[in-house]
Amino acid sequence: MIDDLACLMYLLAHDDAAEGPHDRSRTELLVRAAALVDLALRGRLREDGGTVTVAGAQPTGDPVLDGVLRVAAAGHDWKHLVRRHRKRTLTQVEDRLAAAGLITVKTPRTRCGTRRSTVTDPAVPAALHARVSAALHRGGPVTEIPAADGALLALAAAGGIRSVVSRQDQRTLRARIDACTGHLGALAPGLEKAVRALPTTMPVTA
C-alpha cells in the first residue's frame, strides 16, 4: 500500500463526480506541499536560516519524493518549493497511483485537455477519510494524533477540501486544526508558514 503523503493527499482531494481532483490547481499545490512535509518527517529536508537543505544523498525509492529532493538541493525556501514543478508533481502522483492499481487514468485527447482519473477501490479513500476525520473529531490531545494524519488534516483544511474539513468544522474546530498545523513548525518554521499561506496562494474558487 502506498503511504507517501503526496499520494494520500491526492486521494483525499479526489472527487468521483469530477473524475479527478475537484480543483486541479489547488491540488497541485497540496500534493507538492504534502511531498515536502513527507520528506521533512523522514528527516530528509531541514531548514537552515529559512533555506531548505537536503540531508543524506541516498534516494527514497519514490520517484515523486526523489524529484522534490533534486530541486530542493539547489537551496530554496519552502514557499518556492511548494510552487516549483507543481503540475509535474501532480502528474507523477497520478502515474504512481495508477501503477499501483489505485486509480485508472484517461489521457486527454487534446493538448489543452485535462486528465481524468477513477479510483479503482472506493474503500481506500474511504478509509483514509476516516483516519483524518478521526484526527479532527475524536478528541484527546493533539499530540496523540499520528504525525501523518495531523499533517494531512492541516493540508486538507488549508486547501479547503470540504469532504474532509467542512466549513462548520473549520469554524468550530479551528483550534484543533491550528494545533495540527503548528506541529509542522517543529519540523521547520518555514514549512508551517508555507502551509498557513496556502489559502492565499491558491486560486479563488466558489
C-alpha positions as CSV (number, residue, x, y, z in Angstrom):
1,M,0.0,0.0,0.0
2,I,1.3,3.4,-0.9
3,D,1.7,5.6,2.2
4,D,3.6,8.7,1.0
5,L,1.7,11.8,1.8
6,A,1.5,13.2,-1.7
7,C,-0.4,10.2,-2.9
8,L,-2.6,10.2,0.2
9,M,-3.3,13.9,-0.3
10,Y,-4.4,13.2,-3.9
11,L,-6.8,10.5,-2.8
12,L,-8.3,12.9,-0.2
13,A,-8.8,15.5,-2.8
14,H,-10.2,13.2,-5.4
15,D,-13.8,13.8,-6.5
16,D,-15.6,10.9,-8.2
17,A,-18.1,13.1,-10.0
18,A,-15.3,15.3,-11.3
19,E,-13.2,12.3,-12.3
20,G,-10.2,13.7,-10.5
21,P,-9.4,16.4,-8.0
22,H,-12.3,18.8,-7.6
23,D,-9.9,21.7,-8.2
24,R,-6.8,20.6,-10.0
25,S,-4.9,23.9,-9.5
26,R,-5.3,23.7,-5.7
27,T,-4.5,20.0,-5.6
28,E,-1.2,20.7,-7.5
29,L,-0.1,22.9,-4.5
30,L,-1.5,20.4,-1.9
31,V,0.3,17.4,-3.3
32,R,3.5,19.4,-3.6
33,A,3.3,20.6,0.0
34,A,2.5,17.1,1.1
35,A,5.6,15.8,-0.5
36,L,7.7,18.4,1.3
37,V,6.0,17.5,4.7
38,D,6.7,13.8,4.0
39,L,10.4,14.5,3.4
40,A,10.6,16.7,6.5
41,L,9.0,13.9,8.6
42,R,11.6,11.4,7.2
43,G,14.4,13.8,8.2
44,R,15.4,14.3,4.5
45,L,14.6,18.0,4.4
46,R,15.6,20.5,7.1
47,E,15.7,24.3,7.4
48,D,18.8,26.5,7.9
49,G,18.1,30.2,8.3
50,G,15.0,29.9,6.2
51,T,16.6,27.9,3.4
52,V,15.7,24.3,2.8
53,T,18.6,21.9,3.0
54,V,18.8,18.2,2.0
55,A,20.0,15.6,4.5
56,G,21.6,12.5,3.0
57,A,22.3,11.6,-0.6
58,Q,20.5,8.2,-0.9
59,P,17.3,8.1,-2.9
60,T,14.0,7.4,-1.2
61,G,12.9,5.0,-3.9
62,D,9.8,7.1,-4.5
63,P,10.0,9.0,-7.9
64,V,7.9,11.8,-6.6
65,L,9.9,12.4,-3.5
66,D,13.2,11.9,-5.2
67,G,12.2,14.6,-7.8
68,V,11.4,17.0,-4.9
69,L,14.8,16.3,-3.3
70,R,16.7,17.1,-6.5
71,V,15.0,20.5,-6.7
72,A,15.5,21.2,-3.0
73,A,19.2,20.6,-3.3
74,A,19.6,23.9,-5.1
75,G,18.7,25.8,-1.9
76,H,15.3,27.5,-1.8
77,D,12.7,28.5,0.7
78,W,9.6,26.4,1.4
79,K,7.2,28.6,-0.4
80,H,9.3,28.4,-3.6
81,L,9.4,24.6,-3.4
82,V,5.6,24.4,-2.9
83,R,5.1,26.2,-6.2
84,R,8.0,24.7,-8.1
85,H,7.1,22.0,-10.7
86,R,3.7,21.5,-9.0
87,K,2.0,20.5,-12.2
88,R,4.6,17.8,-12.9
89,T,4.4,16.6,-9.4
90,L,0.6,16.1,-9.7
91,T,1.1,14.1,-12.9
92,Q,3.8,12.0,-11.2
93,V,1.5,11.3,-8.3
94,E,-1.3,10.2,-10.7
95,D,1.2,7.9,-12.5
96,R,2.3,6.4,-9.3
97,L,-1.2,5.7,-8.1
98,A,-2.1,4.2,-11.5
99,A,1.0,2.0,-11.4
100,A,-0.1,0.7,-8.0
101,G,-3.6,0.0,-9.3
102,L,-5.3,2.5,-7.1
103,I,-6.6,4.7,-9.9
104,T,-7.1,4.5,-13.6
105,V,-6.1,7.5,-15.7
106,K,-7.6,8.7,-19.0
107,T,-5.2,10.8,-21.1
108,P,-6.8,13.9,-22.7
109,R,-7.3,13.7,-26.4
110,T,-6.2,17.3,-27.0
111,R,-3.2,19.2,-25.7
112,C,-5.4,21.5,-23.7
113,G,-7.5,18.7,-22.2
114,T,-7.5,17.6,-18.6
115,R,-6.5,14.2,-17.3
116,R,-9.4,12.2,-15.8
117,S,-9.0,9.6,-13.1
118,T,-11.1,7.0,-11.4
119,V,-10.5,5.3,-8.1
120,T,-10.5,1.6,-8.5
121,D,-11.4,0.7,-4.9
122,P,-13.6,3.3,-3.1
123,A,-12.7,1.6,0.2
124,V,-9.2,3.0,0.0
125,P,-10.1,6.7,0.1
126,A,-13.0,6.0,2.5
127,A,-10.5,4.5,5.0
128,L,-8.2,7.5,4.5
129,H,-11.1,9.9,5.1
130,A,-12.0,8.1,8.2
131,R,-8.4,8.4,9.5
132,V,-8.3,12.1,9.0
133,S,-11.9,12.6,10.3
134,A,-10.9,10.7,13.5
135,A,-7.9,13.1,13.9
136,L,-10.3,16.0,13.7
137,H,-13.3,14.8,15.6
138,R,-12.2,12.1,18.1
139,G,-10.9,14.4,20.7
140,G,-8.0,13.8,23.0
141,P,-4.6,15.5,22.9
142,V,-3.4,16.6,19.5
143,T,0.0,15.2,20.4
144,E,-1.5,11.7,20.2
145,I,-2.5,12.1,16.5
146,P,-0.2,10.3,14.2
147,A,2.1,12.8,12.5
148,A,1.0,11.8,9.0
149,D,-2.7,12.2,9.9
150,G,-2.2,15.5,11.5
151,A,-0.3,16.8,8.5
152,L,-3.0,15.6,6.1
153,L,-5.6,17.3,8.3
154,A,-3.7,20.6,8.2
155,L,-3.2,20.4,4.5
156,A,-6.9,19.5,3.8
157,A,-8.0,22.4,5.9
158,A,-5.6,24.8,4.2
159,G,-6.7,23.6,0.8
160,G,-10.4,23.8,1.6
161,I,-11.2,20.2,0.9
162,R,-14.8,20.3,2.2
163,S,-15.3,16.5,2.1
164,V,-12.6,16.3,4.8
165,V,-13.0,19.6,6.7
166,S,-16.4,21.2,6.3
167,R,-17.0,24.9,6.7
168,Q,-18.6,24.2,10.1
169,D,-15.5,22.1,11.1
170,Q,-13.3,25.0,10.0
171,R,-15.1,27.3,12.4
172,T,-15.9,25.1,15.4
173,L,-12.7,23.1,15.4
174,R,-10.3,25.8,14.4
175,A,-8.1,25.4,17.5
176,R,-7.5,21.7,16.8
177,I,-6.7,22.4,13.1
178,D,-4.4,25.2,14.1
179,A,-2.6,22.9,16.6
180,C,-2.0,20.3,13.9
181,T,-0.7,23.0,11.6
182,G,1.5,24.3,14.4
183,H,3.2,20.9,14.7
184,L,4.7,21.4,11.3
185,G,6.7,24.2,12.8
186,A,8.6,21.7,14.9
187,L,9.9,20.2,11.6
188,A,10.7,23.6,10.1
189,P,9.2,27.0,10.9
190,G,9.1,28.0,7.3
191,L,7.2,24.8,6.4
192,E,4.4,25.7,8.8
193,K,4.3,29.3,7.3
194,A,4.1,27.9,3.8
195,V,1.2,25.7,4.7
196,R,-0.6,28.5,6.5
197,A,-0.1,30.7,3.4
198,L,-1.7,28.1,1.1
199,P,-5.2,29.7,1.2
200,T,-3.8,32.9,-0.2
201,T,-1.6,31.2,-2.7
202,M,-4.4,29.1,-4.2
203,P,-6.8,30.5,-6.9
204,V,-10.1,31.7,-5.6
205,T,-12.9,29.1,-6.3
206,A,-16.6,29.0,-5.5
